[in-house]
Amino acid sequence: MLLPKTIFHPVTVIDTTLRDGEQAPGVAFSLEEKLEIAQNLCSAGIKEIEAGIPAAGSQEFDSVKAIVELGLRCRVTAWCRAVLDDIKAAADCGVDAVHFSLPVSDIQINALGKTRKWVLNRIAVIAGRANRMFDYVSLGAQDASRADSKFLDEFIDAAYYAGIKRIRFADTVGIWNPLEIYLSFSRIRSRVSGIDLGFHGHNDLGMATANALAAIQAGATAVDVTVNGLGERAGNTALEQLVMAAKLCLDFDCGIDTEKLCGLSKLVAQASGRELSPSQPITGSSVFSHESGIHVNSMIKDDKTYEPFAPDMIGRVRGDYVLGKHSGRSNVIHAMAGMGISVGADQAGKMLDGIKCITARHKRPISPEELLHIYKTI
């Protein structure tokens, strides 16, 4: 089956860094950090921010309220349990919209000591109150990837008749694959219209970004993300990965200023205390680094040979090529030229022995000072 590569419907990218992202173990944003992250998200083009859980305590209530009072030009949503007091707490914060969640898999329903009938009845109870307080009410189908399809249909029907504006299908433990998601969302879209469909992905098996793209291709009109994929366990769909993958793979613009992605990534990494892996897709420190002699030789001639996009697309400046165990003469000649020194192929070849010896011994790239010392020695 070939998935469509042209997207004709609008898609809202919802950032939940301040809610689901902060649920990552050990992560606790200060109020100042939350406000700065919210402002930067809005500035980058995010149209909806899931700001937190007002009912989680006075500190969380105050932080959500403070984000609302920033007056950002984006929708601010509160996350709630299917509890009436949670809905009231969200309304007291002054948020634009509310999202409440209910389990749809028997695993999750049984864990709460509830029944499928209770879940369906609860939709009507909570939606009845929420619709009187908010113009936009979203309902989460928790653990949709492990739900019985017939019950999921009943859940969707109940949500539709309760006046829910958006149903968010959560891959709570990250076990869906792109083809399953495409088929599931296509089936759901074919049987219900006039309601937004959202996808909330987790990255337990490393498929969150691919799954989000498949959901969009099948008609999802909203996708949840977090900066750097921050979140519980292996994290969530990463904002920067989804935006760039949609742009490059689907030729679809998510409405995000990609030049601000790198700054956002650094901001959240610092605030969360979660240092990025050098090979983190899109924003890792090594994603524009090249050491292989064959690669560098081609990159010097044309940057596009071994890079899918230029670093300035995400607000980065290209670094120099790395000199290490796998470097070739072109690397050496280029690096020396950067120091204002011209060397020939024979000289570069002789220098490589020293370069490879040092990098193998210390398991790191060679420094400019070491390179200059090798040059002077030979």
Helices and strands as residue ranges (DSSP letters): E 12-15, G 21-23, H 31-44, E 48-52, G 54-56, H 58-68, E 75-81, H 84-93, E 97-103, H 106-111, H 116-133, E 136-142, G 144-146, H 149-161, E 166-171, H 178-191, E 196-201, H 208-217, E 222-225, G 227-229, H 239-249, G 258-260, H 261-272, H 293-301, G 303-305, G 311-314, H 329-338, H 345-362, H 368-377
